[in-house]
Structures are given as C-alpha cells and as structure tokens.
Amino acid sequence: MKKTIILHSMPKFLSLLLFLALGYTQAQTPEKLNSSEIYQEIKKLNFLGSVLYVGAHPDDENTRLISYFENKKKARVAYLSLTRGDGGQNLIGPELREKLGLIRTQELLAARKIDGGEQIFTRANDFGYSKTPEETLQIWDKDKVLSDVVLAIRKFKPDVIINRFDHRSPGSTHGHHTSSAMLSLRAFELAAKPTAYPEQLKYTSVFQPKRVFFNTSYWFYGSREAFEKADKSEMLSFDVGVYFPELGLSNSEIAAISRSQHQSQGFGSTGTRGQVNEYLELIRGDMPERDVFEGIDTSWSRLEGGKEIGEILGRVESDFDFLNPSQSLPQLMKAYKLIRELKNEHWREVKSQHIKEIIVACSGLFLEAVATRPSATGGEQVPLELEAINRSSFPIQLTSVELSPNNSQVQVNKTLDNNQPWTEELLLRLPDNIKNTSPYWLRDMSTNGMYKVSSPELIGKPETPLQTLANFNVDFDGTEIAIERPIIHKFNDAVFGETYRPFMIIPKASVSFEKDVEIFEKSESRSISVIVTAGKDSLKGSLRLEAGKNWKILPAETSFKINQKGGTAIRTFEIIPPDEQDQSLIKPIAKVEGEEYSDELIQIDYKHIPLQNLVMPAKLKAVRIKIQKKGEYIGYIEGAGDVVPQSLAQIGYRVEYLEPEEISSESLKKFDAVVTGIRAYNVAEDLKYQQNDLLDYVRNGGNLIVQYNTSRGLIVDNPAPYPLEISRDRVTDEKAPVSFLAKEHPVLNKPNKITEKDFSNWVQERGLYFPNRWSEEFVPILSMNDKGEEPTQGSLLVAKYGKGYFIYTGLSFFRQFPEGVPGAYRLFANMVSIGKNE
Ligand SMILES: [Zn+2]
C-alpha cells in the first residue's frame, strides 16, 4: 500500500551518528561522512565504555540520555526494548499487531540512527495493557524473556545499565514497565554466572556490568515539588542540554528529532536548547561521585594490547586534518592491524567494524552493489551493477568481490586511482531454497505473549540479517580489508530523485483475501475473492481453498495464468456456511510447478522507514453467527476511529455515518439506534451542541448507545441523561469471568439469549473506562473483574429515558468485532433491539 506522506529531508548530521558499529542493517541510503563526522567517529573509536538502556516499549527510551552518552561521552549505547510495541494503536495507517510491531521496530531503528544508539529486543510480545508485573510475567514466558535480557547483557557487554522504570513500584504503571526493570536487575545478577542459561555460552560469553541505575525524574514522584524534596544522596545528576558546535545542534534538539521518528505513535517533538538535568538513582554497584563510568577504564588501556592502539589513535585524533582526512590512513592502517590481533574478542569485533568504516570514509571510498530489479524469487539470476571509487591519493586496490548467498568470487585486481571509477556488471544467482525477505520473529506462529524464534543466534536482533551481500576485498597499501555492502535496489524518482530500496526476495506466487474476517449471519452462501500475485513472469497453476469440515466451497479448484511479474489474477469462490454457529480459518493454496504457495506478500511503505516486506500465511476467518435482530437502521457518530460501522454492516445492519452538524431530533427519527464511536465525547468537539438533540431523540423513543470515553477531556459534563461518573476501571483479562446482575433484563434475553458462552474467545480485554457511580435509573447488567480486584459493575448500563433507552458501555466491542467474536455481535444486536421486542 502506498502512503502519501511527505518525505521530510533528512537532517544533514544524520549520517554522522552511529554509523554501522554493527555493520549495515537493511538497505537504506548509504552514509557519506564529512570531515567533521569522521572526526566524531574517531573520538568514539577512542572510547571503550558502554551503556545499556532498558525499557518495555518503543517510546519508553529517553532519547536525550541516549544521545548524551553517544555524542557527548562517545560511549556505545544500546536501547533494549523488551517488546516491539505490537499492541498499540497506529496513528499513520491501518496496520495493527505484528504489522504495527514491524513499523515500530523500524521507527526505533530510525530513532537510533539519529541519536546514535543501537537497538536490541527480546522475544516478548506487547500483548496489550497489563496492570501488574505478575500478570505480565505470566503472559510472557518469564524465563525466556529473562534469558533474552541476560543474552543482551552478555552480547553487548555494558559497563552500566540504566532502567527507564522503577522495579519497586508494581501497580503504579504498566505491568510491562515494572517487569522490564525487575528483569533487568535479575539479569544483572545472572549474566556473569556460567550456570545461568549455559546454552548461550556457545556463541557469547559471561559478563558482569558494574552498575545499575534507575533513570528517575519528577514524574515518578508525582510532582516537581515532591521531587525537589526527595533525598538525592544516591542520585547522580548532570546537564544533558549540551551544545555540539560540530553539529550545530543541542543535545535536546537531537533527542527531539530522534523521538519524532515514532510517527505511528504521534510523538513529533520540538527541540529545546539550554541546560537540563537528568537524574540517575543508583540501584546496584558502588555510588560514583560524578560519572557513571567512574572506576572503569574507558580507554584503550582497558584491553591487553590496547595501549599501543590508544597511542596511535590518540595521534590520529590530535593530528586529524579536516581538509584531507586521508592523511590519517597510514596510522589508521597500523591501528587496524593491531585491533585485529586483540585477544578480547568482543572489542576486537566491535572496533574492527568501526575502524573499517572510518578508513573507508577517510579515503572517500564509495562501494556499491545495485540489483537492477527491486525483487526476485529463488533460482532467479539478477543482474547487478557494481561501483568502486577511491577519492584519495592513498594506494588502494580492489582485489575481488564476493557475492552472497552463493559466495561466488570475482577476481578484479584493479588499482583504484584517485577519483577514477571502476564499474562492473555481474549476475547474482539466487539459490532455489533462499528464504523470503520477512521478519524472522514472524516466521513461526507466536503465542499471545511471545514470539517464537527457531534460530537462537537471531534472538535480540532488531531485524533479519540480509542474505544478499557484496563483499569488496580491498587492499589498502598492503593490508587487505573485507568491506561488506548490502545488495540494494535504487532508481531515480522524478520527484524525490535518487531513491534507495532494500532488494527483496519474494515468493513465486502469493495469495490474499480482500478482508480478514467474513461474518455469515445467515446460512446463505457468499462469494469470496482470492487474489493471486505473480512473483515471476508467466506464472500458471491451480488455486483451491481449504476450510473446516462444516464449510462447503465451490468450485473445488480453479486455474490461473499471469503473464507478468507483479500481475494478479482474481478468482471467486462460493462459501456455504454451516447452519449452526461455527468458525473456520480459510486458507488459499496456489499450486505452481508442483509447489504449493499459501503466503500473502505484504509491503509496508512509509517515508520515514525503509520499505518492509512481510510474508505471512494468508487466511480468512469465516464466522457463522446465529443472530436475531430487531431494527436495522443505525446512525453512527464517529469518535477516535474504529471499524464498528463496517462490522455492523457485515451482520446486515444499514449503517449511516452522522456528522455532528447533521444531527437534529428530526433527522434522527429514522434510526433504530444511534451509536457513538469510541471516545466520541472526547474528540468530536461539535457533539456538545447536539447533545440536547440526541437526548430528545431518546426521550421520543430512540435508542442511544454510547461506547467508551475517558473521563479526562469530556466535551460535555455528562453524556448521559442521568448522573454517571466515568472512572479508570478496566478489566484487562479477556478471559475474566462475567456474571449476570440482571438476568431477566431484555438486553440479555431478546432477541438473543445471552449465555456465558457469548463471553468466550474475547480478545485483548473485556473493556475499559467503566463508570463506577451512576444514578438509580441505570440498571447495571454485568459484573466482572481482574484477578484479585473488586468486581466492576459498570461495563454495561441501561436506562429507560422517556419513551426510549440510553445505553452506556465500556465493553470493548471495537476490539471484538474485527476478530469476529460471535458473543460480542449477539450482545450488541440485543442492545440495538432494545425496546423493539414487544
Ligand atoms: Zn511503555
């Protein structure tokens, strides 16, 4: 899907910040460092200290602190986000759940590109709101998440850990938050013990960080005044509002640009200037006087064999020639050779990668491998265009180029003279069994709380390592250095100019449905279309659908032929549902040359992140609901955005969107019910002028159903005709038992008899922002609660008003409908039918 989002020009300094300490990630516009940026990288090369920042979600991280440690202290910084933020809402498009997690992963990487940090994850899934760490750690596989935090410490080897949250305050914030701090502390104790998760020691080594801090602030104390009075003897505080003349930016300005990458969360931030303090409260280790790294040698001397490297690179830093950085190359080559001989494997790898890219930048060396097409399938031969150019007088020879995945090597042996380009065309032959380009954590079926990752070496990585690479073997005056570049695709866009895209491996055939859920409220058959997309030219084969045994599908099989790669064929099937309530996943299977293809190819395209390819099983959830309805015409007043109207249309209601200005007691008469969208009384400003008309409509026999609103920022004093107070009560356990307070009430009996069964298979939560006080005109219908809490009785309240009915509900119909939860539909149909049963 194409998004029309304006490309904002990348800030100039962008390229400076952490480039490639971990090598290239997914293909993006290549970094081209200027002298000032190279100088910053040399300073970072000479600092050997690291910080791990720990939180639970994309956006928990303090970009100001990350940027401060990266750009002021020159430390290595990583943000460990336990989850990818899959459970949130999306402000920029329709993607939710795993697709949203993918967008947020890339937003974090975009943020890190700016503040300079690296990014790490665990396998934990952001399953939705959780009140306590106990609940969180039950839904997550606690041991696996802890193991992943231990692994992050062992691999990144931070001297200092900084927790975003307080491990001592369960219940005061999201359960994921407190859990992140608790797990971080536990991992601090375990990471150095060889008996803890010994299987990890096959590919990493034990490590003991020196200190753990909690990144506290007034927010955790309730107010600035309370924080001012707090005992700060165990806190370090320092000014992070520093100015970087070499960048022309303050640290807070960098932090704001970084935070603004969280576009799907709407976290656009404006930078500030001037002094601003951060506070770190010591949790483990000894209290330093001034600096988090106190007592830790952060110079090259911390390594055996490092002293000499430090001396050489110290001179490189002090003698750096901003007009001719290539003057540093002889000394950099010397240091490179010594770094390769370091016994400490961790720093050897980290610093080798880093100095390599500094050497490349100092010589103005540009290396690129471009695939002439954006995507290909297994077995395909892809033409590549290679370019190498040296922009210095340093003697450089291109020895050979190796192409992955086949590791075919091409000898070149060409001297790269100053500013004389070398180009070559090569063919990349993709293996037949090459994996599709898709996030590794979505390859296997996940559970509610955890992603499944079958290859342990992938755990923690922000994205799937690229399979298609070009390795340039370059001789720098006698020293051979292998420089890895991703194979990318690029083209000239008439508006945006040179445009880089990842080169993708896609399936030969992909299949998809137009909808995710199809609801059959009658036993009549319905036509369903399947789209087949060709990943290669002249694709032909057969197509069939697989469904549960109670479902009939016609025809049993059909054929298709698509001439061109990218072309589609649409085939229609009749689906005949069973008579009884039932549901089934319907799976399309395209058979091409004896191979079966059942995956959908999804591409997510936003300007602030690289194009994302996602290959997932295509499926349609078909749901047969036994449902009776009285009344059929619904007026819907939109709130913050939900798909309730489309869902009601699926079960046969006629739904008309109502703009607030169209509302009058006259215009509402024709509706059997008027429904307000989620948070309509928070966001639909104009609704306040129409509140009297809405209540008149009810008084004259209408039926008004109000879905959840938050108590803060209500546009009217009370959306109800009688006193009602909205609270923050919510029931987050979607399986929480529900008991019936008003068993005989029509809303539980007519026209559908609601039973316990109607509350099974709910998703994510029961509901939120339930009222906790109401006047006696309201009849509370249901009672429910999360484990260990008092029952809430405000999830569904019905009041007779005049000749009509007013219903207030915090039940999360907006989450249940898109998942086709039958009980939610049946209960809602009763709400619409109320007053029409007699
Ligand atoms: Zn959070």
Boltz pocket constraint, residues with backbone or C-beta under 6 A from the ligand:
constraints:
  - pocket:
      binder: B
      contacts: [[A, 56], [A, 57], [A, 58], [A, 59], [A, 60], [A, 174], [A, 177]]
      max_distance: 6.0
